[in-house]
Structure formats: structure tokens, C-alpha cells
């Protein structure tokens, strides 16, 4: 984000989460004044320890409009990464999902409209809004047919964002994120990202569980490339009022992904299991995104090869094993950082 009028003051909502923390860190390093708002939602990926030096941390909820207004006032950019990510959780508790994934974004939109109407507002959404792919790769003209309440609420929040851009002439854009992974992602379970759960199991010396026959294909995006996309969207006038796919661009099968992890961490292993019944009705099958629109509107493109991103992720968890509880010290399969293979 360069130029004479480049934004220099930002509010990151969900700033103690996995992607939000990486975004805050990048902004601070670039000399921005940054505030992070986070409620540390139970079951989410937020941690107090994610706060980068120099970030003003405020503990609070995105649904508190007056609080968001007070923090947004005078900001050049607002990044909204708050929300709930669990798909099964949304089936079990749809009302709670609605609160965080629809009422929360509406509160943020209203707060920014009132307190910082000229700010760039970038909203984090998900490729889950498409549901099962009718064609591959999935581009932004694909019908929105989400399979669970999480996807429904995310899709509705997107429409609010695009409506505010048009109705109130606000600089709002939406990023549909695909399988973001990297340092700080939740590794204790699959609520945030199945790849995080795989990393945790691998480093604890447990088998990776690959559902189905392992041939399903998805694309994966390294967190620093996702941060690039947020910054590019905030800086690009052409992105205003648009929803854009942001993904890795290249599909990989679950089998190949598991094999790549095990190449990096020798002695790892994986096994096939049938897809659990509770997941079948909400599983999207093969899915990867066409990222041409984001590239054309913002100039953004992912830069990190999958193997390099996985290696960096594993090294992070080795270094922070005590914090994230992912490595069993006495396990013979635990490989120290210096033995992680280079790409």
C-alpha cells in the first residue's frame, strides 16, 4: 500500500486470531498505527500471546457497535476477521453462529459508516458460500448455495457488505478465503482448519486421518499470502464493492497433502477412514477457486509454494511446542527443527 495517501492507521477486528495476528504484525513492521479488537471467542483461534509488539490490544466484541465506533474513528483501514469458523458447530448452534457471523459484521458496517466512512473496509468471508462446486475451478459467478448455517450467515454478511458499498458509498470489499494455513492456526482440533489438526496430530506422533479414499482435491493458501490479499484489497479502488476469491490457485489431493507433510517430518503416517455420517451432508467435495478476479482487480497473487509453507508452519510449531501443546516430548517420532527438510 504505497503512495502519498497510503493508509497508515488500521483497526484489525479479530486481531488476536490466526490471520488477524499475522496482519497486525505486518502492519506494525510497515510503520502503521494498529489496534486489534478481539473477544477471544471460546473455541476460536484467538490468543493473547498472538499480539505483536506495538499493537494496541482491546478485548471486546465486534457486536458492540459503540466500542467499534470508538476504535474505528480516524482509521484509514478496517479489517474485519472476526467470526466463528466451525461448520459442525454451526449445525449444532445456528443461533450462536448467526450472532457472530451476521450480527457481528452488521455491527462493524454500521460502526464504520458512522465513525470512519472514508476508511477502506475489508471483510473476511469464505469459499464455503458456494457449497458444492458445479464446475471447477469455482469463480465468482458460481451460484451461492451454502450447505450449513455457517455458510448461509457468511453469504448474508457478504451481501450486507456489498450493499453498504453501494448504498452508502463506502470502500468495502470482500475476500472469500480458501483453506488458509500457517503459523498460529488452531492445531488442537479441526474447528478452524483440518490442516491445522493434521499438523497437531503429526507432531504428537499420531496418525493423520484422511477421510474417504484420499482423492478429494482442495487448494491451500499460506497465511502471509492471505495477508498480502487483505492489504492489496484495501489499497485497490477497483476492489470496492466486489467479492473476490483468495486461494492457493492449485488443487492438491488429500493423499498428496498427507504425503508431503510426511516427507517433511519422517516417521509420520496416515490412514484412510470413511467420512463420518455427521459430515456427509455438509461436505463440499472437490473444490478449488479461480483467483483471476482478485489478480486483475488488485494485482494480488499467492507466492508461497505449498511445501515451503508447510515447512515454515511445522518449524513454527516445533519452536512453540509448549505454547500450542502439539509435540509430545517423549515421542520418538518428534523431529527437532534442525531436521526439518528444506524445500
N, C-alpha and C positions, 0 to 999 in steps of 0.2 A: 504494500500500500504506500506508494510513493507520490510525490507531487507536493505543490505548495499548500494544498488544502487537505493533505492526508490527515485522517482522524488520529488523534493522539490520546484520547481518553475513552476507556471502554468499561462496560459492565458485562460480566460473564455470569449468567444465571445458570446454576448447576456447575459452578466454577471449581468445586472440590471433587467432581466426578472424574471419570477416566479421560474423556476427551476434553472436558472443560479445563481440567488442571493443565493439560498439555498446551491448550490455547492460552491460558493465563501466563504460563511460563514463557511462551514465545513472545507475547506482547510485552511483558516486562523487559525481556532481553532487548527488544527493539526500542525501548525507551518510553513506552506508554505508561500512563497512569491507569491502574487497573483495580477494579473492585470485583470481588467474587461473592455472589449470594448463593447459599446452599442450605437446605434444611436437613441434610444427612438422612434422607429417607431410609427407613428400615428396609433392608433387603436390596438396597441400591448399591451403587459403586462409589459413593462419596466417602472420603476420609479426611479428617482434619489434617493428617500428615501430608496430604496432596498439595497443600498451599505452598506456592512458590514464594521465595523471599521477595519482599517489596509489594505483595498483593494485599490490599485491604480486604479482610475476610469479614463477612457479615452472615450470621446464622439466622435464617428466616425462610419463609415460604413464598414461592412465586405467586401464590394466590392472594397474598397480602398486597393489594394494589397500592395502598398508600406508601408502604415500605419500598416497593419497586419504584414508584414515582420519585421518592426522595433520593434513591440511588441513581436513577436514570437521568435526573436533571443535569444538564450541562455536558452530557456524554456525546461523543461523536459516533459511537457504535455500541450497540447492544446485541449480545449473542445469547440466544435462549436455548440451552441444552438441558433444561430441567425436564423431568418426567419419569414415568415408570416404564420399564422395558420388558417385563416378564409376560410372555404370551399366555402360558398356562395360568399365571397369576390373574390375568385379566378375565379369563373364563371363570375363575373361582370368585373373583371380587370385581365385577364390572363397574360397580358404583365408585369404588376407590380408584380404579383406572380412569374413569371419566373425570374425577376431581383433578388428578394430576396431569392428564394428557389432553384435556379440553378446557376445563375451567381455568387451569393454570395459564396456558397460552393466551386465553382471552384476557385474563388479568394483566398479563405483560403487554399485550397490544394496547389496552386502554391506558396503562401507565405511561407507555412511551408516547402515545398520541397526546396525552395531556402535558407531560413533562419534557419530552425531547422529540418533538415532531419532525425535526430535521435529521435525526440520527439514522444511520443505517441499522436495520434490524434484521439479523439472520436467524432463522428458526430451524432447528434440527428436527427433521422428520425421518421416515424410514421407507425402505423399499417394500415393507410389508403392506403398504397401502394398495399394492397391485394385486395381492393374492396370488393364485396360481397363474403362471405365465401361459398366455395363449400363443405367444410367439417369443422367440429368443434371438438376439438379446432384447430385453424389455426397454422400450423408450418411453418418453413422457406422454405419448399419445395412447398408450395402453390403457384400457379401462381400469378404473379403481374398484376392485372387488375384494376387500379385505376379508380374512377368514375368521377373525376373532375380535373381541371388543377393543383390544389394544390397537389393531389396525383401523377399526372404524373411528375411534376417537382421534387417532393421528391424522386420518384423512380429513375429518371435520375441522381439526385445528389448522391444517393446511389451507382449507377453503376460507377460513376466517382471515388468515394471514394475507391471502391474495385479495380478498375483499377489502381489507383495510388499506392495502396498497392502492387500490383503485378508488375506493370511496373517500378516503381521507388524504390521498396523495402522499402516502408515506413510502419510505425507501425500504420496503420489506421484501425479502427473498426467502426461499425455502430450499433446503438441501435434503434430498432423500438418500440417506446413508445406507450403505450395504456392508454388513459384517465387518465393522471396524475392530481392529485388534492392535495390541501393542502393550508397552509398559503401563502399569496401573489398572489394567482391566480386571474386573472381578474374576477371581480364579477358584473360588470355593464351590461354585455351582454354575449351572447353565442359565441363570436368570438373565444375565446381560448378554452373553455370547458363548456359544458352545465351544468355541476355540479357546476361550479363557479357561473353561472347565477342563478341556483336554490338557492344556499346559499344566494346570494344577495336578491332575492325575499323573501325568508323565513324570513330573518332578518328585512326586511322592512315591514313585516306583509302581504305580498302579496301571493296570491295562487301560488303554483307550477303548471306549465302546463306540463302535461305528454302527449306526442303525441301518437296517435294510441290507442291500448287497454291496454297499460302498460305492456305487457308481453315480450317485447323485452329484451334481456339479453346482458350485456356487463361486462367486468372486469375493475377494477379501481385500480390505483397504487398511494399510498401515496408518496408525494414528497421526503421525506427522504429516502425511499426505492429506488426511482429513482436515487438519488444522490449516494447511495451505488453502483448502477449498473454502473454509469459512472466511479467511482473510481476503481471498480473491472475490468472493461474492459481495462482501461489504464494500469493496473498492470499485466494483463494476456497475456503472449506471444501467447497462443492458440487462443486468440480473434482476432489477426491480420488478416486482410483480410476477416473477417466474418461479416455478418449482422445477428443480434440476436433479437428475441422478448424479450421485457421487459414489463411485465404487472402484474396485480394482481393475475392472475392464476385461480381465482374462479369467475364465472359469477354470476350476480345478476340482477333480472328484474327491470325495471324502477319503477314498483309499489312497490317492496320491498325496493328499494333505497329511494323512497319518504317516505315510512312508517318509515324507520329507522331515517331519518332526523327529522321527526315529533315526534318520540319517544324522541329524544334528546331535541328538542325545542317544548314544549307543546303549544297547540293552533294553531299550524301550520295546513295547509290544502292543498290539491291538487285536481286537476280536470283533466279529460281527454279532449283532443281536437284532431280533425283529423290532421294528418300530413299535413302541408302546401304544396301546389302544387309545389312551387319552391324547396322544399327539397326532394320530392319523387324520382326524378331521380338520386340524389346523396346519398340517404340514404343507409347504408350498411346492415341494418337488424341486426339479431343476430350475435354477433361476440365476441369471446374471444380467447386469444392466448395460445399456448403451449410454456412454458418457459423453457423446458428441455434443450435446446441447451445452453442458457446463463448459466444455472446452471452447466452444465457439463464442459463448457469451462472456466468459471471464478469462480465458486463456489458461485455465487450470488443467492439469493432468497429473495422475499419480506418477511418482518417480521411484518408489522403493520396490525392488523385486521381492517376491513372496519369501524366498529363502532367506534373504538378508533381513527382512522384517521379523521373521520368526526367530532367527538367531539373536537379534537385538532384544527381542522380548524375553527369550529364555535367559539371556545373560542378566537382564534386569531382575528377574525373579530369583536367580541364584544369589545376586548381590543383596537382595532384600528378603531373603527367605524367612527370617524371624518375623518381619512385619506382616507378611502375607500368608505365612504358615503353609507354604507349598512344598517344602523339602523335608523329608524325614531323614534326620541326621544319620541314623544307624543303617540306612538302607544301602545295600551295595550298588544299586542302580543309579544313585545320585552322583552326577558328574560335576566336578568343580568347574567354575567359569573358564579357567585357562584351557580346559579340554574341549570346550565347545568348538566344533569345527568351523572354520572360516568358509565364506561362500566362494 
